[in-house]
Amino acid sequence: MRFLHTTYLIACVALLIAGLVEQRRHYANLRRIRFRVLVNGIRGKSSITRLCAGALRGGGLTTVAKTTGTAARFIHPDATEEPVYRKFGLANIVEQIGIVRRAAAYEPDALVMECMAVAPDLQEINQSKLIRSTIGVLCNVREDHLAEMGPTLDDVARSLCRSMPVGGICVTAEQERLPVLRAEAADRRCELIAVDPESVTDEEMSGFSWITFKENVAIAVEVARLCGVSREHAIKGMWDAPPDPGVLQVHRYTVDDRQLRFANVFAANDPESTLMNIELLLARGAIQRPLHVVINCRPDRVERNGQMGALVEQLDPARVFLIGEPTRSAAVAVAPHCRDRIVDLGGRRDPAELLRGILSGPREAISLAAIGNIHGQGEVLLEQLDGLARTPADGAHS
């Protein structure tokens, strides 16, 4: 028994020493990187991470980045990228240690990391132990992850603020909950910089071959400024940056001599972001009316299904296709005067049947926006569309 007890104590001491050595090595790697940027918020983190990295590359800074969104990516200083390997496909914030080690091998000027934690405690650990950012980004506060960070939007804002660098700088485009962010920043002796999206010109936005928002670009311009990069070089670097796999795009298809513009807005997820994305696409002419909307429903997202149904009145589509299950959870939330536009294609359907149902009706050219959550029948629809030939677009953003 005494032998087992001694062996256990020795093992514990060995693990403690190994942990301390690993921690010191990790902190040494962090100190080798002058600018460390941690991007947090509810929507657009992956795009902002890429924009910041592109802006810094545009200024000649050796920059490594890592995203955690639709598909986690390690982005090398030459902007090439590769998937982040995850054992058993499971994400864990401890992977940040390996990312920092790989990044430090390049002896970079800057490291831009997307926050991969949702739980408030883990967000704080991600900042204070794993990244120790010198510049934080808190892009926005939206209605999502309420179970972990809510229940109110003020609670979500305070939770996100736990990733602010104590004694550092944080950049935000959030407006509605700016007073909450300012109070939290003051408690952390963190300088909060609120950017103005309207400082980004339409001419600067026209250089992007993919859809992004002025808020995101304004954040990246400010981060670049803090790192000594001029606006001109930052904008050029962002134009050249490869987009995230989940970036908002519109694809065109010809199906049985019928023209279809398809906007995959699944990644927006929350109601406010969904509405913003569709309004932006309409304003830029990437999609047009008559607008048709697909709402994908999931049994474990009943509340979100209802939120998407409630958006129908604001979106004012010609038709609303409900897919997945339970579709009733979205249908009951649709305004009564809009319910005659609903086409219920609920349940599990094969891809061809699903697309036929959506394209039934008048054989006019249509724009189709897919909203809600991508998993389930949403993936089935995308799989079917991926098998179609795309029609070349005549616009930069289509």
C-alpha positions as CSV (number, residue, x, y, z in Angstrom):
1,M,0.0,0.0,0.0
2,R,2.9,2.4,0.9
3,F,4.5,1.7,-2.5
4,L,1.3,2.6,-4.3
5,H,0.9,5.7,-2.3
6,T,4.5,6.8,-3.0
7,T,4.1,6.0,-6.7
8,Y,0.9,8.1,-6.8
9,L,2.7,11.1,-5.2
10,I,5.6,10.8,-7.5
11,A,3.3,10.7,-10.5
12,C,1.4,13.8,-9.2
13,V,4.7,15.7,-8.7
14,A,5.9,14.7,-12.2
15,L,2.7,15.9,-13.8
16,L,2.9,19.2,-11.8
17,I,6.4,19.8,-13.0
18,A,5.5,18.9,-16.6
19,G,2.6,21.4,-16.4
20,L,4.8,24.2,-15.1
21,V,7.4,23.6,-17.8
22,E,4.7,23.6,-20.5
23,Q,3.2,26.8,-19.1
24,R,6.6,28.6,-19.1
25,R,7.3,27.4,-22.6
26,H,3.9,28.6,-23.8
27,Y,4.3,32.0,-22.2
28,A,7.8,32.3,-23.8
29,N,6.2,31.6,-27.2
30,L,3.6,34.3,-26.6
31,R,6.3,36.8,-25.6
32,R,8.0,36.2,-29.0
33,I,4.9,37.6,-30.8
34,R,4.6,41.4,-30.5
35,F,0.9,41.8,-31.5
36,R,-1.6,39.3,-30.3
37,V,-5.2,39.8,-31.4
38,L,-8.1,37.9,-29.9
39,V,-11.4,38.2,-31.8
40,N,-14.6,37.6,-29.8
41,G,-18.3,38.4,-30.2
42,I,-21.4,36.6,-31.5
43,R,-21.4,37.0,-35.3
44,G,-18.7,37.5,-37.9
45,K,-15.6,36.4,-35.8
46,S,-14.1,34.2,-38.5
47,S,-14.5,36.9,-41.2
48,I,-13.0,39.5,-38.9
49,T,-10.1,37.3,-38.0
50,R,-9.3,36.9,-41.7
51,L,-9.8,40.6,-42.4
52,C,-7.4,41.5,-39.5
53,A,-4.8,39.1,-40.7
54,G,-5.2,40.4,-44.3
55,A,-4.9,44.0,-43.1
56,L,-1.7,43.2,-41.2
57,R,-0.2,41.3,-44.1
58,G,-1.0,44.3,-46.3
59,G,1.3,46.4,-44.0
60,G,4.1,43.9,-44.4
61,L,3.7,42.3,-41.0
62,T,4.4,38.6,-40.8
63,T,1.1,37.4,-39.6
64,V,-0.3,34.0,-38.5
65,A,-4.1,33.5,-37.9
66,K,-6.5,30.8,-36.8
67,T,-10.2,30.6,-37.2
68,T,-12.7,28.4,-35.4
69,G,-15.9,29.0,-37.4
70,T,-17.5,26.9,-40.2
71,A,-14.2,25.1,-40.6
72,A,-11.3,25.7,-38.3
73,R,-8.2,26.8,-40.2
74,F,-4.6,27.6,-39.5
75,I,-3.5,30.5,-41.8
76,H,0.1,30.8,-42.6
77,P,2.0,34.1,-43.2
78,D,1.6,33.7,-47.0
79,A,-2.2,33.4,-46.6
80,T,-2.2,29.7,-47.5
81,E,-4.2,27.6,-45.0
82,E,-4.9,24.1,-43.7
83,P,-7.6,22.5,-41.5
84,V,-6.9,22.4,-37.8
85,Y,-6.5,18.7,-36.8
86,R,-8.7,17.7,-33.9
87,K,-8.5,14.3,-32.2
88,F,-11.8,12.5,-32.6
89,G,-13.1,15.7,-34.3
90,L,-13.6,17.4,-30.9
91,A,-12.8,21.0,-30.2
92,N,-11.0,21.9,-27.0
93,I,-9.5,25.3,-26.1
94,V,-6.2,23.5,-25.1
95,E,-5.6,23.3,-28.8
96,Q,-4.6,27.0,-28.7
97,I,-1.3,26.0,-27.0
98,G,-0.3,24.0,-30.1
99,I,-1.5,26.8,-32.4
100,V,0.7,29.3,-30.5
101,R,3.7,27.0,-30.7
102,R,3.3,26.6,-34.5
103,A,2.8,30.3,-34.9
104,A,5.9,31.2,-32.9
105,A,8.0,29.0,-35.1
106,Y,7.5,31.7,-37.9
107,E,8.8,34.4,-35.5
108,P,5.7,36.5,-36.6
109,D,5.0,40.1,-35.9
110,A,1.3,39.3,-35.2
111,L,-1.0,36.5,-34.3
112,V,-4.8,36.8,-34.9
113,M,-6.9,34.2,-33.1
114,E,-10.7,33.7,-33.1
115,C,-12.1,33.0,-29.6
116,M,-13.3,29.4,-29.6
117,A,-14.9,29.5,-26.1
118,V,-18.6,30.0,-25.3
119,A,-18.8,29.5,-21.6
120,P,-17.8,32.7,-19.8
121,D,-15.2,31.0,-17.6
122,L,-13.5,29.5,-20.6
123,Q,-13.5,32.8,-22.4
124,E,-11.5,34.3,-19.6
125,I,-9.1,31.4,-19.5
126,N,-8.7,31.6,-23.2
127,Q,-7.6,35.2,-22.8
128,S,-5.7,35.2,-19.5
129,K,-3.9,31.9,-19.9
130,L,-3.8,30.8,-23.5
131,I,-3.6,34.0,-25.8
132,R,-2.9,36.9,-23.5
133,S,-3.9,39.3,-26.3
134,T,-2.5,42.8,-26.5
135,I,-5.5,43.8,-28.6
136,G,-9.0,42.4,-28.1
137,V,-11.9,42.6,-30.5
138,L,-15.5,42.3,-29.4
139,C,-17.3,42.6,-32.6
140,N,-21.0,42.6,-31.5
141,V,-23.5,41.4,-29.0
142,R,-26.4,39.4,-30.4
143,E,-29.1,37.0,-29.2
144,D,-27.4,33.7,-29.2
145,H,-25.8,31.2,-26.7
146,L,-28.3,32.6,-24.1
147,A,-28.1,29.3,-22.1
148,E,-24.4,29.8,-21.5
149,M,-24.1,33.6,-21.4
150,G,-27.6,34.9,-20.9
151,P,-30.4,35.2,-20.1
152,T,-30.3,38.9,-21.1
153,L,-28.3,40.6,-23.8
154,D,-26.6,42.7,-21.1
155,D,-25.5,39.4,-19.6
156,V,-24.2,38.2,-22.9
157,A,-22.2,41.5,-23.2
158,R,-20.7,41.1,-19.8
159,S,-19.7,37.5,-20.6
160,L,-18.0,38.5,-23.8
161,C,-16.1,41.2,-21.9
162,R,-14.3,38.5,-20.0
163,S,-12.0,38.1,-23.1
164,M,-10.9,41.8,-22.9
165,P,-7.2,42.2,-22.2
166,V,-6.6,43.6,-18.7
167,G,-4.6,46.8,-19.2
168,G,-4.8,46.4,-23.0
169,I,-7.0,47.7,-25.8
170,C,-10.3,46.4,-27.1
171,V,-11.9,47.3,-30.4
172,T,-15.7,47.0,-30.9
173,A,-18.4,47.9,-33.5
174,E,-21.2,47.3,-30.9
175,Q,-23.5,50.3,-30.4
176,E,-26.6,49.3,-28.5
177,R,-24.7,47.8,-25.5
178,L,-21.7,50.1,-25.7
179,P,-22.4,51.5,-22.1
180,V,-22.1,48.0,-20.7
181,L,-18.9,47.4,-22.6
182,R,-17.4,50.7,-21.4
183,A,-18.2,49.8,-17.8
184,E,-16.6,46.4,-18.1
185,A,-13.6,47.8,-19.9
186,A,-13.1,50.4,-17.1
187,D,-13.1,47.6,-14.5
188,R,-10.3,45.9,-16.5
189,R,-8.3,49.1,-17.1
190,C,-8.8,48.3,-20.8
191,E,-9.1,51.1,-23.4
192,L,-12.2,50.5,-25.4
193,I,-12.3,51.9,-29.0
194,A,-15.7,52.0,-30.7
195,V,-15.4,52.2,-34.5
196,D,-17.8,53.9,-36.9
197,P,-18.9,51.6,-39.7
198,E,-19.7,54.7,-41.9
199,S,-16.0,55.6,-41.8
200,V,-15.6,52.8,-44.4
201,T,-16.5,54.1,-47.9
202,D,-18.5,52.4,-50.6
203,E,-15.5,52.5,-52.8
204,E,-13.5,50.6,-50.2
205,M,-16.2,48.0,-50.0
206,S,-16.4,47.6,-53.7
207,G,-13.0,45.9,-53.7
208,F,-14.2,42.8,-52.0
209,S,-15.2,39.8,-54.1
210,W,-17.2,38.4,-51.2
211,I,-19.9,39.7,-48.9
212,T,-18.8,41.5,-45.7
213,F,-20.0,44.3,-43.6
214,K,-18.6,47.8,-43.0
215,E,-18.6,47.1,-39.2
216,N,-16.1,44.2,-39.8
217,V,-13.9,46.2,-42.1
218,A,-13.9,49.2,-39.7
219,I,-12.7,46.9,-36.9
220,A,-9.9,45.5,-39.0
221,V,-8.8,49.0,-40.1
222,E,-8.5,50.0,-36.5
223,V,-6.6,46.9,-35.5
224,A,-4.2,47.6,-38.3
225,R,-3.8,51.2,-37.2
226,L,-2.9,50.0,-33.7
227,C,-0.3,47.8,-35.2
228,G,1.2,50.6,-37.3
229,V,-0.3,49.7,-40.6
230,S,-1.7,52.5,-42.8
231,R,-5.4,52.5,-43.9
232,E,-4.4,52.2,-47.6
233,H,-2.2,49.1,-47.0
234,A,-4.8,47.6,-44.7
235,I,-7.6,47.9,-47.2
236,K,-5.5,46.4,-50.0
237,G,-4.5,43.5,-47.7
238,M,-8.1,42.8,-46.9
239,W,-9.1,42.8,-50.5
240,D,-6.5,40.1,-51.1
241,A,-7.4,38.0,-48.1
242,P,-9.1,34.6,-48.8
243,P,-12.7,34.5,-47.4
244,D,-13.9,32.0,-44.8
245,P,-15.6,28.9,-46.1
246,G,-18.8,30.0,-44.3
247,V,-18.7,33.6,-45.7
248,L,-22.0,35.1,-47.0
249,Q,-22.1,34.5,-50.8
250,V,-24.7,34.3,-53.5
251,H,-24.5,31.5,-56.1
252,R,-26.5,31.4,-59.4
253,Y,-27.9,28.3,-61.0
254,T,-29.9,27.4,-64.0
255,V,-32.4,24.7,-63.2
256,D,-34.7,23.5,-66.1
257,D,-34.2,26.9,-67.9
258,R,-35.1,28.7,-64.7
259,Q,-32.6,31.2,-63.1
260,L,-32.0,30.8,-59.4
261,R,-30.0,33.0,-57.1
262,F,-29.3,31.2,-53.8
263,A,-28.1,32.9,-50.6
264,N,-26.8,30.6,-47.9
265,V,-27.6,32.6,-44.8
266,F,-27.6,29.6,-42.4
267,A,-24.4,30.9,-40.7
268,A,-26.1,34.0,-39.5
269,N,-28.3,31.9,-37.1
270,D,-29.7,34.6,-34.9
271,P,-32.7,36.8,-36.0
272,E,-30.8,40.2,-36.0
273,S,-27.9,38.9,-38.1
274,T,-30.2,37.1,-40.5
275,L,-32.2,40.2,-41.2
276,M,-29.0,42.3,-41.6
277,N,-27.5,39.8,-44.1
278,I,-30.6,39.6,-46.3
279,E,-31.1,43.4,-46.3
280,L,-27.5,43.8,-47.3
281,L,-27.8,41.3,-50.1
282,L,-31.0,43.0,-51.4
283,A,-29.4,46.5,-51.1
284,R,-26.4,45.4,-53.2
285,G,-28.5,43.7,-55.8
286,A,-27.0,40.3,-55.1
287,I,-30.5,38.9,-54.6
288,Q,-33.7,40.4,-55.9
289,R,-37.4,40.2,-55.4
290,P,-39.5,38.1,-55.7
291,L,-37.7,36.8,-52.7
292,H,-38.3,33.2,-51.5
293,V,-37.2,32.1,-48.0
294,V,-36.3,28.6,-46.8
295,I,-36.5,28.1,-43.0
296,N,-34.8,24.9,-41.8
297,C,-36.2,23.6,-38.5
298,R,-34.5,21.4,-35.9
299,P,-36.2,19.6,-33.1
300,D,-33.5,20.8,-30.6
301,R,-33.8,24.4,-31.8
302,V,-37.6,25.0,-31.4
303,E,-37.2,28.5,-30.0
304,R,-34.9,29.5,-32.9
305,N,-37.3,28.0,-35.4
306,G,-40.0,30.3,-34.0
307,Q,-37.7,33.3,-34.2
308,M,-37.1,32.7,-37.9
309,G,-40.8,32.3,-38.5
310,A,-41.4,35.7,-36.8
311,L,-38.9,37.3,-39.3
312,V,-41.2,36.5,-42.3
313,E,-43.3,39.6,-41.8
314,Q,-40.1,41.8,-42.0
315,L,-38.6,39.9,-44.9
316,D,-41.9,40.0,-46.9
317,P,-41.1,37.0,-49.2
318,A,-43.3,35.8,-51.9
319,R,-43.2,32.3,-50.5
320,V,-41.9,30.6,-47.3
321,F,-40.7,27.0,-47.5
322,L,-40.5,25.2,-44.2
323,I,-38.1,22.2,-44.1
324,G,-36.8,19.9,-41.4
325,E,-38.9,19.3,-38.3
326,P,-41.0,20.3,-36.4
327,T,-42.1,22.9,-39.0
328,R,-45.1,23.8,-36.9
329,S,-42.7,25.6,-34.5
330,A,-41.9,28.1,-37.3
331,A,-45.3,28.2,-38.8
332,V,-47.1,29.3,-35.7
333,A,-44.7,32.3,-35.4
334,V,-45.4,33.5,-38.9
335,A,-47.7,36.6,-38.9
336,P,-51.3,35.5,-39.7
337,H,-51.5,37.7,-42.8
338,C,-48.4,35.9,-44.2
339,R,-49.4,32.3,-43.5
340,D,-50.9,31.8,-47.0
341,R,-47.4,32.0,-48.4
342,I,-46.2,29.0,-46.4
343,V,-45.2,25.8,-48.3
344,D,-44.6,23.0,-45.7
345,L,-41.9,20.6,-46.9
346,G,-41.3,19.2,-43.5
347,G,-39.9,15.8,-42.5
348,R,-37.0,13.9,-44.0
349,R,-36.9,14.2,-47.8
350,D,-34.3,13.1,-50.3
351,P,-32.3,16.0,-51.9
352,A,-34.0,15.9,-55.3
353,E,-37.5,15.8,-53.8
354,L,-36.7,18.7,-51.6
355,L,-35.4,20.9,-54.4
356,R,-38.3,20.0,-56.6
357,G,-40.7,21.2,-53.9
358,I,-38.9,24.5,-53.5
359,L,-38.8,25.2,-57.2
360,S,-42.4,24.3,-57.8
361,G,-44.8,27.1,-58.8
362,P,-44.4,29.9,-61.4
363,R,-41.4,29.4,-63.6
364,E,-40.0,32.9,-63.0
365,A,-36.4,33.8,-62.0
366,I,-36.2,33.8,-58.2
367,S,-33.9,34.6,-55.4
368,L,-33.9,32.1,-52.5
369,A,-32.5,32.8,-49.0
370,A,-31.9,29.9,-46.7
371,I,-32.1,30.8,-43.0
372,G,-32.3,29.0,-39.6
373,N,-29.8,26.3,-38.8
374,I,-27.8,24.4,-41.4
375,H,-27.9,20.9,-39.9
376,G,-30.4,18.3,-41.0
377,Q,-32.5,19.1,-44.1
378,G,-30.5,22.3,-44.6
379,E,-27.4,20.2,-45.4
380,V,-29.6,18.0,-47.7
381,L,-30.6,21.1,-49.7
382,L,-27.0,22.3,-50.0
383,E,-25.9,18.9,-51.1
384,Q,-28.4,18.9,-53.9
385,L,-27.4,22.4,-55.0
386,D,-23.7,21.5,-55.0
387,G,-24.5,19.0,-57.7
388,L,-25.8,21.7,-60.0
389,A,-23.8,23.7,-62.5
390,R,-23.3,27.3,-61.4
391,T,-24.0,30.2,-63.8
392,P,-21.3,32.8,-64.0
393,A,-22.2,36.0,-62.1
394,D,-22.2,39.4,-63.6
395,G,-21.5,41.1,-60.3
396,A,-18.5,41.1,-57.9
397,H,-20.6,39.9,-54.9
398,S,-22.8,37.4,-56.6
